[in-house]
């Protein structure tokens, strides 16, 4: 997606100015013109001449607001029905300043109608009552992960990847994580509303920017998964990952993936509708400089995929140098791969085929073009830098590559951003033979030597079986550790890696067994897959759960070499019980769906919506404040962690379409709902249509205060106003 910089592995660019500062990227409609962009894309003939003006006018209009209903399939269905039945009817025939407002509409091509679009201005969301209420609901559900504010075209790559729960998947340039979340959802297709499955597959989310990996962790935490790992590596030289092989502990195999997403760093001119600063800055060199990096990432992915796997390559750029040219070089490097025809998928998605001819230029003014690479080289003097490679031009066998199977999305087709998608797989047995190339490092031939990274493999006495078509390893002669680029490459990754180690507890660890016994977990609980994250390897504060393949990877690889930032999901945390009790572990709110299938059903308490209402309205309601029979139940329980189920059904205050299961903590005389305040607010809005939580009531009271009672401190008032504006804008700034 739009990352207009040359950092390998995917730091995104083009995000605009920061809040609180003077915006320098705002462009008025009269300034939305760029002669270089016009000249370049007319030369590429990306669209017919008779649609050019429609195309350009669309680029000058703001993007509609789009969002996706996220989470497990059943949860998403429940939220979607709430939007359809409760909110959309109230948004029909709404007027604002005398003008009718269009209600939200489902994107016609997105599966099960789980993606929506609406096109209203900011003042509407802040002032029009019905839309303001809808927007507040969306923001609340976004906070807890049930809504993903995501540009429509950005939803496409995970769909074309076709992930199933058993697949081993890697998202090579994953931050900020909206596509990673989609991949996780596909991996967890068997989840229910109340419980999370432990899929046999794997998702590795990687990004080269260390800070953005933590954003990635935050995003993915909204769907806790024992199958998730996050790494902080340069995607173009992603290292070999070892997994157990055979009966010998010293024998390992290379991990090969079933599905690989390469949503690579790009110039991002397809995002011009939301990043208007591109109008001022665009020039052909933006894409030219990223071409080699994009090739290296795709080629690396080809070497990491198994024989029956699938790769999706995508950018939010319209530039063929970053799209078809990259695909052509990769297919030349590995002719055993082919483009997949996906033209019949999502028939309501309007698209154009990939290009088979294009004209690169090194001229910043986009005026001088050369028909061939040789003509370009002949035009250079001995002192001129060589800015382009042969791979920037269409290859001589372009007709054989089926580049028309690529997908181009243009903004004027369905009021979206611009996008490019290509789906690749290895040719099936029985198809025409191809001439294999076996280069020592399997690098594309047209990348200049100075830009070729050195892919190193750990020097180890262990035996590693690798797919000879997937990788041609080089024995590392220096010290072991993270792979480094050759001298002269941009040093984009900090090797000051300070993450805590990953230590799996013995299933007989006394703290773990005490935790299991107190929480009444049944025998099937995967206690051998519990890990801790501290230097001593002790069960000090938090316990994490992984699935089997994540455990295998951690056990067979140096976590510092693969720069492992997180693995699995946190399920238990230590809770201090106060003066009269011992500290013990409790189930975390985000960990409960994973643990729930293993909790003895007879230990789960049941009550109605009235009990839940009391828990939402107060932080520590007294046990005596609840109605019978729940009051007697909770008073008879010991101090510690317990589970409450509110069954589906029709109650006086609300109707539940499915059970709600929540962790609570019992102290001497009171209980607490152990979920964070954002989750409480979202649950309250979903059930009662208003936020009855302590935080929600306080916020509403402050809004209703007379002007004379508002904060005297100007700075305090300004900060409150900025925070409110930030909340209002959350659904107006889409994720790539």
C-alpha positions as CSV (number, residue, x, y, z in Angstrom):
1,X,0.0,0.0,0.0
2,X,0.9,3.6,0.1
3,X,4.4,3.9,1.5
4,X,6.3,6.4,-0.4
5,X,9.7,5.6,1.0
6,X,12.4,3.0,0.3
7,X,12.5,1.2,3.6
8,X,12.4,-2.5,3.0
9,X,9.6,-4.6,4.3
10,X,7.0,-2.0,4.5
11,X,6.9,1.2,6.5
12,X,3.9,3.2,5.1
13,X,4.1,6.7,4.0
14,X,1.6,9.3,2.8
15,X,-0.2,9.6,6.1
16,X,-0.5,13.4,6.2
17,X,0.1,15.8,9.0
18,X,-0.2,15.1,12.7
19,X,-3.0,16.5,14.8
20,X,-2.4,19.6,16.7
21,X,0.0,21.0,14.1
22,X,-0.6,23.2,11.1
23,X,-1.6,20.9,8.3
24,X,0.8,21.2,5.3
25,X,-0.7,18.5,3.1
26,X,-4.1,20.0,2.6
27,X,-4.8,20.8,-1.1
28,X,-7.7,22.8,-2.4
29,X,-9.7,21.5,-5.3
30,X,-8.2,24.2,-7.6
31,X,-4.7,22.8,-6.7
32,X,-5.7,19.3,-7.6
33,X,-3.7,19.1,-10.8
34,X,-0.3,17.7,-11.8
35,X,1.0,17.9,-15.3
36,X,3.5,15.2,-14.7
37,X,0.9,12.8,-13.5
38,X,-1.4,13.6,-16.4
39,X,1.4,13.2,-19.0
40,X,2.7,9.9,-17.5
41,X,-0.6,8.1,-17.1
42,X,-2.0,9.2,-20.5
43,X,1.2,7.7,-22.0
44,X,0.5,4.5,-20.2
45,X,-3.0,4.4,-21.6
46,X,-4.3,3.0,-18.4
47,X,-7.9,3.8,-19.4
48,X,-9.7,4.8,-22.6
49,X,-9.5,8.4,-23.6
50,X,-13.2,9.0,-23.4
51,X,-13.2,8.1,-19.7
52,X,-10.2,10.3,-18.7
53,X,-12.1,13.3,-17.5
54,X,-14.4,11.1,-15.4
55,X,-11.4,9.4,-13.9
56,X,-9.7,12.7,-13.1
57,X,-12.8,14.3,-11.6
58,X,-13.2,11.3,-9.3
59,X,-9.6,11.7,-8.1
60,X,-10.5,15.2,-6.9
61,X,-13.5,14.0,-4.8
62,X,-13.0,12.8,-1.2
63,X,-13.4,9.1,-0.6
64,X,-16.6,7.8,0.9
65,X,-16.4,6.3,4.4
66,X,-16.1,2.5,4.2
67,X,-16.0,0.0,7.0
68,X,-16.0,-3.7,7.4
69,X,-17.8,-5.7,10.1
70,X,-15.0,-7.7,11.7
71,X,-14.4,-10.5,14.2
72,X,-15.5,-14.1,14.1
73,X,-18.0,-15.0,11.4
74,X,-20.9,-15.4,13.9
75,X,-20.1,-12.2,15.8
76,X,-19.8,-10.3,12.5
77,X,-23.2,-11.6,11.4
78,X,-24.8,-10.5,14.7
79,X,-23.3,-6.9,14.4
80,X,-24.3,-6.7,10.8
81,X,-27.9,-7.5,11.6
82,X,-27.9,-4.8,14.3
83,X,-26.7,-2.3,11.7
84,X,-29.3,-3.4,9.1
85,X,-32.3,-3.7,11.5
86,X,-31.6,-0.9,14.0
87,X,-29.5,1.8,12.5
88,X,-30.0,1.9,8.7
89,X,-33.8,2.3,8.9
90,X,-33.4,5.4,11.1
91,X,-30.9,6.9,8.6
92,X,-33.3,6.8,5.6
93,X,-35.0,10.0,4.5
94,X,-32.8,12.1,6.8
95,X,-32.3,15.8,5.9
96,X,-29.4,18.0,6.9
97,X,-29.7,21.7,6.2
98,X,-32.5,20.9,3.9
99,X,-30.6,18.4,1.8
100,X,-31.3,14.6,1.8
101,X,-28.5,12.4,3.1
102,X,-27.8,9.0,1.6
103,X,-28.0,6.1,4.1
104,X,-25.2,3.6,4.5
105,X,-25.1,0.9,1.7
106,X,-23.5,-2.5,1.6
107,X,-20.6,-3.0,-0.9
108,X,-22.2,-5.2,-3.4
109,X,-19.2,-7.4,-4.0
110,X,-18.1,-8.1,-0.4
111,X,-19.0,-11.6,0.9
112,X,-22.1,-11.8,3.1
113,X,-22.7,-8.1,2.9
114,X,-20.2,-7.4,5.7
115,X,-18.8,-4.2,4.2
116,X,-20.5,-0.8,4.1
117,X,-20.1,2.6,2.6
118,X,-21.6,6.0,3.3
119,X,-20.8,9.4,2.0
120,X,-21.6,12.2,4.4
121,X,-19.4,15.2,5.5
122,X,-17.9,15.6,8.9
123,X,-20.4,18.3,10.0
124,X,-23.2,15.8,9.5
125,X,-21.6,13.2,11.8
126,X,-21.1,15.9,14.5
127,X,-24.5,17.6,14.3
128,X,-27.2,15.4,12.6
129,X,-28.7,13.4,15.5
130,X,-29.3,10.1,13.7
131,X,-25.9,10.0,12.0
132,X,-24.2,11.2,15.2
133,X,-25.7,8.2,17.1
134,X,-24.7,5.8,14.3
135,X,-21.2,7.2,14.2
136,X,-20.8,6.9,18.0
137,X,-21.9,3.2,17.7
138,X,-19.3,2.6,15.0
139,X,-16.5,4.2,17.0
140,X,-17.4,2.1,20.0
141,X,-17.4,-1.1,18.0
142,X,-14.2,-0.1,16.3
143,X,-12.5,0.3,19.7
144,X,-13.3,-3.3,20.6
145,X,-12.5,-4.8,17.1
146,X,-16.0,-5.5,15.8
147,X,-15.7,-2.8,13.1
148,X,-12.6,-2.2,10.9
149,X,-12.4,1.3,9.3
150,X,-10.8,0.2,6.0
151,X,-10.7,1.5,2.5
152,X,-12.9,-0.7,0.2
153,X,-10.1,-1.7,-2.2
154,X,-7.8,-2.6,0.8
155,X,-10.2,-5.4,1.6
156,X,-9.5,-7.2,-1.6
157,X,-6.1,-8.9,-1.2
158,X,-7.1,-11.2,1.8
159,X,-10.3,-12.2,-0.1
160,X,-8.3,-13.4,-3.1
161,X,-5.8,-15.3,-0.8
162,X,-8.6,-17.8,0.2
163,X,-7.2,-18.6,3.6
164,X,-8.5,-21.7,5.4
165,X,-8.0,-22.6,9.1
166,X,-5.3,-25.1,8.4
167,X,-3.2,-22.8,6.2
168,X,0.3,-21.5,7.1
169,X,0.1,-17.8,6.1
170,X,2.6,-14.9,6.2
171,X,1.7,-11.3,5.7
172,X,5.1,-9.9,4.6
173,X,4.4,-6.2,5.0
174,X,1.6,-6.2,7.5
175,X,1.4,-2.9,9.4
176,X,-0.9,-1.2,10.2
177,X,-2.8,-4.5,10.3
178,X,-6.3,-4.2,8.7
179,X,-5.5,-7.0,6.2
180,X,-3.8,-9.0,8.9
181,X,-7.1,-8.9,10.8
182,X,-8.9,-10.2,7.8
183,X,-6.5,-13.1,7.5
184,X,-6.9,-13.9,11.2
185,X,-10.6,-13.9,10.8
186,X,-10.3,-16.4,7.9
187,X,-8.0,-18.6,10.0
188,X,-10.6,-18.5,12.8
189,X,-13.6,-19.3,10.5
190,X,-14.7,-22.0,13.0
191,X,-15.1,-19.6,15.9
192,X,-18.4,-19.1,17.6
193,X,-19.9,-16.0,19.1
194,X,-18.6,-16.8,22.6
195,X,-15.5,-19.0,22.0
196,X,-12.4,-18.9,19.9
197,X,-11.1,-22.0,18.1
198,X,-7.4,-23.0,18.2
199,X,-6.8,-23.3,14.4
200,X,-4.1,-25.8,13.3
201,X,-2.7,-23.1,10.9
202,X,-0.5,-20.2,11.4
203,X,-0.3,-16.5,10.6
204,X,3.0,-14.6,10.7
205,X,2.5,-10.8,10.5
206,X,5.8,-9.1,9.6
207,X,6.8,-5.5,9.2
208,X,10.3,-3.9,9.0
209,X,9.3,-0.9,11.2
210,X,9.7,-1.8,14.9
211,X,7.3,0.8,16.1
212,X,4.6,-0.2,13.6
213,X,4.9,-3.9,14.7
214,X,3.5,-2.7,18.0
215,X,0.6,-1.1,16.2
216,X,0.2,-4.4,14.4
217,X,0.0,-6.2,17.8
218,X,-2.6,-3.8,19.1
219,X,-4.7,-4.3,15.9
220,X,-4.5,-8.1,16.0
221,X,-5.2,-8.2,19.7
222,X,-8.8,-7.4,18.9
223,X,-9.1,-11.0,17.6
224,X,-6.9,-13.0,20.1
225,X,-5.3,-15.9,18.4
226,X,-3.0,-18.7,19.6
227,X,-1.9,-19.0,15.9
228,X,-0.4,-15.5,15.5
229,X,3.2,-14.5,15.5
230,X,4.6,-11.0,14.7
231,X,8.1,-10.5,13.4
232,X,10.1,-7.4,12.7
233,X,12.2,-8.2,9.6
234,X,13.1,-6.9,6.2
235,X,10.6,-8.8,4.0
236,X,13.0,-8.8,1.0
237,X,15.5,-11.0,3.0
238,X,13.1,-12.8,5.3
239,X,15.1,-15.7,6.9
240,X,14.5,-19.4,6.7
241,X,12.3,-20.5,9.5
242,X,12.9,-24.0,10.8
243,X,10.3,-26.5,12.0
244,X,10.7,-30.0,13.4
245,X,11.4,-32.8,10.9
246,X,11.6,-36.5,11.3
247,X,12.4,-38.2,14.6
248,X,15.7,-36.6,15.2
249,X,15.9,-33.5,17.4
250,X,18.8,-32.3,15.2
251,X,16.8,-32.7,12.0
252,X,14.6,-29.7,10.9
253,X,12.7,-28.7,7.8
254,X,12.2,-25.3,6.3
255,X,8.8,-23.9,6.9
256,X,7.0,-23.3,3.6
257,X,3.8,-21.3,3.4
258,X,0.4,-22.1,1.9
259,X,-0.6,-18.5,1.5
260,X,1.6,-15.4,1.2
261,X,0.4,-11.8,1.1
262,X,2.8,-9.2,-0.4
263,X,1.1,-5.9,0.0
264,X,4.3,-4.2,-0.7
265,X,5.6,-0.6,-0.1
266,X,4.6,1.5,-3.0
267,X,4.3,5.1,-4.1
268,X,0.6,5.1,-3.2
269,X,-0.8,7.3,-5.9
270,X,-4.0,5.2,-5.8
271,X,-4.7,6.9,-2.4
272,X,-4.6,10.4,-3.8
273,X,-8.3,10.9,-2.9
274,X,-7.4,10.7,0.8
275,X,-3.8,11.8,0.6
276,X,-4.2,15.0,-1.4
277,X,-0.6,16.1,-0.9
278,X,0.2,13.6,-3.7
279,X,-1.1,16.2,-6.2
280,X,1.8,18.5,-5.4
281,X,4.6,15.9,-5.1
282,X,3.9,13.2,-7.6
283,X,6.7,12.4,-10.1
284,X,7.7,9.2,-12.0
285,X,10.7,8.6,-9.8
286,X,8.4,7.7,-6.9
287,X,7.6,4.3,-8.5
288,X,10.9,3.8,-10.2
289,X,12.8,3.8,-7.0
290,X,10.6,1.2,-5.4
291,X,10.6,-1.3,-8.3
292,X,13.7,-3.2,-7.2
293,X,12.5,-3.5,-3.6
294,X,9.1,-4.7,-4.7
295,X,10.7,-7.4,-7.0
296,X,12.9,-8.6,-4.2
297,X,10.0,-9.0,-1.8
298,X,7.9,-10.9,-4.3
299,X,10.8,-13.1,-5.4
300,X,11.5,-13.9,-1.7
301,X,7.9,-14.9,-1.3
302,X,8.2,-17.2,-4.2
303,X,11.0,-19.0,-2.5
304,X,9.0,-19.4,0.7
305,X,5.9,-21.0,-0.8
306,X,5.0,-24.6,-1.0
307,X,4.1,-26.4,-4.2
308,X,0.3,-25.9,-3.9
309,X,0.3,-22.5,-2.3
310,X,-0.9,-19.1,-3.5
311,X,0.7,-15.6,-3.4
312,X,-1.2,-12.3,-3.6
313,X,0.8,-9.3,-4.7
314,X,-0.9,-5.9,-4.3
315,X,-0.2,-2.2,-4.2
316,X,-2.3,1.0,-3.9
317,X,-0.4,2.4,-6.9
318,X,-1.6,2.8,-10.5
319,X,2.0,2.7,-11.9
320,X,2.7,-0.3,-14.1
321,X,6.4,0.0,-13.1
322,X,5.3,-1.0,-9.6
323,X,2.7,-3.5,-10.8
324,X,2.9,-5.4,-14.1
325,X,6.6,-4.8,-14.4
326,X,7.3,-6.4,-11.0
327,X,5.1,-9.4,-11.9
328,X,7.0,-9.8,-15.2
329,X,10.4,-9.8,-13.6
330,X,9.3,-12.3,-10.9
331,X,7.8,-14.6,-13.6
332,X,11.0,-14.3,-15.6
333,X,13.0,-15.2,-12.5
334,X,10.7,-18.2,-11.6
335,X,8.9,-19.3,-14.7
336,X,7.4,-22.2,-12.8
337,X,4.9,-19.7,-11.5
338,X,1.9,-18.4,-13.3
339,X,-0.8,-15.8,-12.8
340,X,-4.2,-17.1,-11.7
341,X,-7.3,-16.1,-13.6
342,X,-9.7,-14.7,-10.9
343,X,-11.9,-12.8,-13.3
344,X,-15.0,-14.8,-12.2
345,X,-14.5,-14.0,-8.5
346,X,-16.7,-11.3,-7.0
347,X,-18.6,-10.5,-10.2
348,X,-20.0,-7.3,-8.8
349,X,-16.5,-5.8,-8.4
350,X,-15.8,-3.6,-11.4
351,X,-12.3,-4.0,-12.6
352,X,-9.9,-3.7,-15.6
353,X,-7.4,-6.2,-16.8
354,X,-3.6,-5.7,-16.3
355,X,-1.6,-3.9,-18.9
356,X,0.6,-5.6,-21.5
357,X,2.5,-2.5,-22.5
358,X,3.8,0.5,-20.6
359,X,6.5,3.2,-21.0
360,X,8.8,4.0,-18.1
361,X,10.7,7.2,-17.8
362,X,13.5,8.6,-15.8
363,X,12.5,12.1,-16.7
364,X,11.1,14.0,-13.6
365,X,8.9,16.1,-16.0
366,X,7.5,12.9,-17.6
367,X,8.2,14.2,-21.1
368,X,11.0,11.9,-22.4
369,X,10.4,8.2,-23.0
370,X,12.3,5.4,-24.6
371,X,10.8,2.4,-26.3
372,X,13.4,0.0,-24.9
373,X,16.0,-0.3,-22.1
374,X,18.8,-0.3,-24.6
375,X,17.6,3.0,-26.1
376,X,17.6,4.4,-22.6
377,X,21.1,3.2,-21.9
378,X,22.4,4.6,-25.2
379,X,21.0,8.0,-24.3
380,X,23.1,8.2,-21.1
381,X,26.6,9.7,-20.9
382,X,29.4,8.0,-19.1
383,X,28.7,10.2,-16.0
384,X,24.9,9.9,-15.9
385,X,23.5,7.6,-13.2
386,X,21.6,4.6,-14.3
387,X,18.2,5.0,-12.7
388,X,16.2,2.3,-14.4
389,X,16.8,-1.4,-15.1
390,X,15.7,-3.6,-17.9
391,X,12.9,-4.9,-15.7
392,X,11.2,-1.5,-15.8
393,X,10.3,-2.2,-19.4
394,X,7.9,-4.9,-20.7
395,X,9.8,-8.1,-21.5
396,X,10.0,-9.5,-25.0
397,X,7.7,-12.4,-24.0
398,X,5.1,-10.2,-22.4
399,X,2.4,-11.9,-24.4
400,X,3.2,-15.2,-22.8
401,X,2.8,-14.0,-19.2
402,X,-1.0,-13.5,-19.1
403,X,-0.6,-10.1,-17.5
404,X,-4.2,-9.4,-18.3
405,X,-5.1,-11.7,-15.4
406,X,-3.9,-9.0,-13.1
407,X,-6.6,-6.8,-11.6
408,X,-6.7,-3.0,-11.9
409,X,-9.2,-1.0,-9.8
410,X,-9.8,2.6,-10.9
411,X,-11.5,5.1,-8.7
412,X,-14.2,6.1,-11.1
413,X,-15.5,2.6,-11.6
414,X,-17.1,2.2,-8.1
415,X,-16.2,5.4,-6.2
416,X,-13.1,3.8,-4.6
417,X,-9.3,4.3,-4.4
418,X,-7.0,3.0,-7.0
419,X,-5.5,-0.5,-6.5
420,X,-3.7,-3.4,-8.1
421,X,-3.9,-7.1,-7.3
422,X,-2.2,-10.1,-8.9
423,X,-2.6,-13.8,-7.8
424,X,0.2,-16.2,-8.4
425,X,0.7,-19.9,-8.0
426,X,3.0,-22.7,-9.2
427,X,2.1,-24.4,-12.4
428,X,0.4,-27.7,-11.9
429,X,2.0,-30.9,-13.0
430,X,1.3,-31.8,-16.6
431,X,1.4,-28.2,-17.8
432,X,4.1,-27.1,-20.4
433,X,7.6,-27.5,-19.3
434,X,9.7,-24.5,-18.4
435,X,13.4,-23.9,-18.3
436,X,14.5,-23.8,-14.6
437,X,16.9,-21.2,-13.4
438,X,19.0,-22.1,-10.4
439,X,20.9,-19.0,-9.3
440,X,22.8,-19.4,-6.1
441,X,20.8,-16.7,-4.4
442,X,17.9,-16.8,-6.7
443,X,18.0,-13.0,-7.3
444,X,16.3,-11.4,-10.3
445,X,18.9,-10.7,-12.9
446,X,18.0,-7.1,-13.6
447,X,18.4,-5.8,-10.1
448,X,21.7,-3.8,-9.9
449,X,24.4,-5.5,-7.9
450,X,24.6,-2.7,-5.4
451,X,20.9,-3.2,-4.5
452,X,21.0,-7.0,-4.1
453,X,20.8,-8.0,-0.4
454,X,22.7,-10.9,1.0
455,X,20.4,-13.6,2.2
456,X,22.1,-15.5,4.9
457,X,21.2,-18.7,6.7
458,X,22.3,-19.7,10.1
459,X,25.4,-21.7,10.2
460,X,24.3,-24.8,12.2
461,X,25.1,-28.4,12.7
462,X,21.5,-29.3,12.4
463,X,20.3,-30.8,9.1
464,X,17.7,-28.6,7.4
465,X,15.6,-29.9,4.5
466,X,14.6,-27.2,2.1
467,X,12.6,-27.1,-1.1
468,X,15.2,-26.6,-3.8
469,X,12.8,-24.6,-6.0
470,X,11.8,-22.5,-3.0
471,X,15.3,-21.4,-1.9
472,X,18.9,-21.8,-2.7
473,X,20.6,-21.2,0.7
474,X,24.0,-19.6,1.3
475,X,26.0,-20.8,4.2
476,X,26.7,-18.0,6.6
477,X,30.4,-17.5,7.2
478,X,30.1,-14.8,9.9
479,X,28.5,-14.9,13.3
480,X,24.9,-16.1,13.6
481,X,22.1,-13.7,14.1
482,X,19.7,-11.6,12.1
483,X,20.4,-11.3,8.4
484,X,21.9,-8.0,7.3
485,X,22.0,-6.2,4.0
486,X,25.2,-5.8,2.1
487,X,27.3,-2.7,2.7
488,X,25.8,0.2,0.7
489,X,22.2,-0.8,1.3
490,X,20.0,1.5,3.4
491,X,20.1,0.4,7.0
492,X,16.4,0.3,7.6
493,X,16.2,-2.0,10.6
494,X,17.5,-1.4,14.1
495,X,19.2,-4.6,15.4
496,X,18.9,-3.4,19.0
497,X,16.3,-6.1,19.7
498,X,15.1,-5.9,23.3
499,X,12.1,-8.3,23.4
500,X,11.8,-10.7,26.3
501,X,12.4,-14.4,25.6
502,X,9.7,-17.0,25.1
503,X,9.7,-19.9,27.6
504,X,7.2,-22.7,27.6
505,X,6.2,-24.0,31.0
506,X,6.2,-27.6,31.9
507,X,2.6,-28.9,32.0
508,X,3.4,-29.9,35.6
509,X,4.6,-26.4,36.6
510,X,3.1,-25.9,40.1
511,X,1.8,-22.3,39.3
512,X,0.2,-23.5,36.1
513,X,-1.4,-26.5,37.7
514,X,-2.8,-24.4,40.5
515,X,-4.2,-22.0,37.9
516,X,-5.8,-24.8,36.0
517,X,-7.3,-26.3,39.1
518,X,-8.7,-23.0,40.5
519,X,-10.2,-22.1,37.1
520,X,-11.7,-25.6,36.8
521,X,-10.1,-26.2,33.4
522,X,-10.8,-29.7,31.9
523,X,-8.2,-32.3,30.9
524,X,-8.2,-31.3,27.2
525,X,-6.7,-27.9,28.0
526,X,-3.3,-27.6,26.0
527,X,-1.2,-26.9,29.1
528,X,2.0,-27.8,27.3
529,X,1.5,-24.8,25.0
530,X,1.6,-22.2,27.8
531,X,4.5,-19.8,27.6
532,X,5.8,-16.8,29.7
533,X,7.6,-13.7,28.6
534,X,10.3,-12.7,31.2
535,X,14.1,-13.2,31.5
536,X,13.7,-15.8,34.3
537,X,11.2,-17.9,32.5
538,X,8.9,-18.0,35.5
539,X,5.1,-17.7,35.8
540,X,5.3,-14.2,37.3
541,X,2.6,-12.1,35.8
542,X,1.1,-13.2,32.4
543,X,0.6,-16.6,30.7
544,X,0.2,-16.9,26.9
545,X,-1.3,-19.8,24.9
546,X,0.0,-20.9,21.4
547,X,-1.0,-23.7,19.1
548,X,1.3,-26.5,18.2
549,X,2.9,-25.0,15.1
550,X,3.8,-21.7,16.9
551,X,5.3,-23.7,19.7
552,X,7.4,-25.7,17.1
553,X,8.7,-22.5,15.5
554,X,9.6,-21.0,18.8
555,X,11.3,-24.2,19.9
556,X,13.4,-24.5,16.7
557,X,14.4,-20.9,16.1
558,X,16.4,-18.2,17.9
559,X,13.7,-15.7,18.7
560,X,16.2,-12.8,18.3
561,X,17.2,-14.0,14.8
562,X,13.6,-14.0,13.6
563,X,13.0,-10.8,15.7
564,X,9.9,-12.3,17.2
565,X,7.8,-9.5,18.8
566,X,4.9,-11.5,20.0
567,X,3.4,-15.0,19.8
568,X,0.1,-16.5,20.7
569,X,-2.4,-14.7,22.9
570,X,-2.4,-13.7,26.5
571,X,-5.0,-15.7,28.4
572,X,-4.2,-15.5,32.2
573,X,-2.9,-12.6,34.3
574,X,-2.0,-12.4,38.0
575,X,-4.6,-10.7,40.1
576,X,-3.8,-9.5,43.6
577,X,-6.5,-10.5,46.0
578,X,-5.9,-7.9,48.7
579,X,-5.1,-8.3,52.4
580,X,-7.4,-11.3,53.0
581,X,-6.5,-13.4,50.0
582,X,-3.6,-14.9,48.0
583,X,-2.7,-13.6,44.6
584,X,-4.0,-15.9,41.9
585,X,-4.4,-15.9,38.1
586,X,-7.6,-14.9,36.4
587,X,-8.9,-15.3,32.9
588,X,-8.5,-12.1,30.8
589,X,-11.5,-10.7,29.0
590,X,-9.7,-11.1,25.7
591,X,-8.4,-14.6,26.6
592,X,-11.8,-15.9,27.7
593,X,-13.0,-16.9,24.2
594,X,-9.9,-19.1,23.8
595,X,-10.2,-20.7,27.3
596,X,-14.0,-21.1,27.4
597,X,-14.2,-24.4,25.6
598,X,-12.0,-25.9,28.3
599,X,-13.9,-24.5,31.4
600,X,-16.1,-27.0,33.2
601,X,-19.6,-25.9,32.2
602,X,-21.0,-26.7,35.7
603,X,-18.8,-24.0,37.2
604,X,-20.3,-21.2,35.0
605,X,-22.9,-19.1,36.7
606,X,-26.0,-17.9,34.8
607,X,-28.1,-14.8,35.2
608,X,-30.1,-12.3,33.2
609,X,-29.7,-8.9,31.6
610,X,-30.6,-7.1,34.9
611,X,-27.4,-8.6,36.5
612,X,-25.4,-7.5,33.5
613,X,-26.9,-4.0,33.7
614,X,-25.7,-3.6,37.3
615,X,-22.2,-4.8,36.4
616,X,-22.0,-2.2,33.6
617,X,-23.3,0.7,35.7
618,X,-20.8,0.4,38.6
619,X,-17.2,-0.6,38.9
620,X,-17.6,-2.7,42.1
621,X,-21.2,-3.4,42.8
622,X,-21.9,-5.0,46.2
623,X,-23.0,-8.6,46.1
624,X,-26.1,-7.6,48.1
625,X,-27.2,-5.3,45.3
626,X,-28.1,-8.2,42.9
627,X,-31.4,-10.0,42.8
628,X,-31.9,-13.6,43.7
629,X,-31.0,-16.2,42.8
630,X,-27.7,-14.7,41.5
631,X,-27.1,-12.9,44.8
632,X,-27.0,-16.2,46.8
633,X,-24.9,-17.8,44.1
634,X,-22.2,-15.1,44.1
635,X,-22.1,-14.8,47.9
636,X,-21.4,-18.5,48.2
637,X,-18.5,-18.3,45.8
638,X,-14.9,-18.0,47.0
639,X,-12.7,-15.0,46.4
640,X,-11.3,-15.1,42.9
641,X,-12.1,-15.5,39.2
642,X,-15.6,-16.7,38.0
643,X,-17.4,-16.9,34.7
644,X,-20.9,-15.4,34.1
645,X,-23.1,-16.5,31.2
646,X,-26.2,-14.4,30.2
647,X,-28.2,-16.7,27.9
648,X,-29.8,-15.6,24.7
649,X,-33.5,-14.6,24.8
650,X,-35.9,-11.7,25.2
651,X,-35.6,-9.7,28.4
652,X,-37.4,-6.6,29.7
653,X,-34.5,-4.4,28.9
654,X,-33.0,-6.0,25.8
655,X,-33.1,-9.0,23.4
656,X,-30.0,-11.2,23.1
657,X,-29.5,-13.1,19.8
658,X,-26.7,-15.1,21.4
659,X,-25.2,-15.9,24.8
660,X,-22.9,-13.4,26.4
661,X,-20.1,-14.9,28.5
662,X,-17.9,-12.6,30.7
663,X,-15.2,-13.0,33.4
664,X,-15.9,-11.5,36.8
665,X,-13.8,-11.1,40.0
666,X,-15.3,-11.8,43.4
667,X,-13.8,-10.0,46.4
668,X,-15.1,-10.1,50.0
669,X,-18.3,-8.1,49.5
670,X,-18.4,-7.0,45.8
671,X,-17.8,-8.2,42.3
672,X,-16.3,-6.6,39.2
673,X,-16.7,-7.2,35.5
674,X,-13.2,-7.9,34.2
675,X,-13.3,-6.3,30.8
676,X,-11.9,-2.9,29.8
677,X,-14.1,0.3,29.8
678,X,-14.2,0.5,26.0
679,X,-15.6,-3.1,25.8
680,X,-18.1,-2.2,28.5
681,X,-19.3,0.9,26.6
682,X,-19.6,-1.0,23.3
683,X,-21.6,-3.8,25.0
684,X,-23.9,-1.2,26.7
685,X,-24.6,0.5,23.3
686,X,-25.2,-2.8,21.7
687,X,-27.7,-3.9,24.3
688,X,-29.4,-0.8,25.5
689,X,-28.8,1.8,22.8
690,X,-27.0,4.1,25.3
691,X,-23.8,4.0,27.3
692,X,-24.8,3.4,30.9
693,X,-21.2,2.8,32.1
694,X,-19.5,5.0,34.6
695,X,-17.2,6.4,32.0
696,X,-20.0,6.9,29.5
697,X,-22.3,8.7,31.9
698,X,-19.5,11.0,33.0
699,X,-18.7,11.9,29.4
700,X,-22.3,12.7,28.7
701,X,-22.6,14.8,31.8
702,X,-19.6,16.8,30.8
703,X,-21.1,17.4,27.4
704,X,-24.3,18.6,28.9
705,X,-22.6,21.0,31.4
706,X,-23.6,24.7,30.9
707,X,-20.9,26.8,29.3
708,X,-20.2,28.6,32.6
709,X,-19.3,25.3,34.2
710,X,-17.0,24.2,31.5
711,X,-13.3,23.9,32.4
712,X,-11.7,27.3,33.0
713,X,-8.3,26.2,31.8
714,X,-8.2,27.1,28.1
715,X,-5.7,24.4,27.4
716,X,-7.8,21.8,29.2
717,X,-10.8,22.7,27.1
718,X,-8.8,22.7,23.9
719,X,-7.5,19.2,24.7
720,X,-11.0,17.9,25.4
721,X,-12.2,19.4,22.1
722,X,-9.3,17.8,20.2
723,X,-10.1,14.4,21.9
724,X,-13.7,14.7,20.8
725,X,-12.7,15.6,17.3
726,X,-10.3,12.7,17.2
727,X,-13.1,10.3,18.1
728,X,-15.4,11.9,15.5
729,X,-12.7,11.4,12.8
730,X,-11.9,7.8,13.6
731,X,-14.1,6.5,10.9
732,X,-13.0,9.2,8.4
733,X,-9.3,8.1,8.2
734,X,-9.3,4.7,6.5
735,X,-6.6,2.1,6.9
736,X,-4.7,0.9,3.8
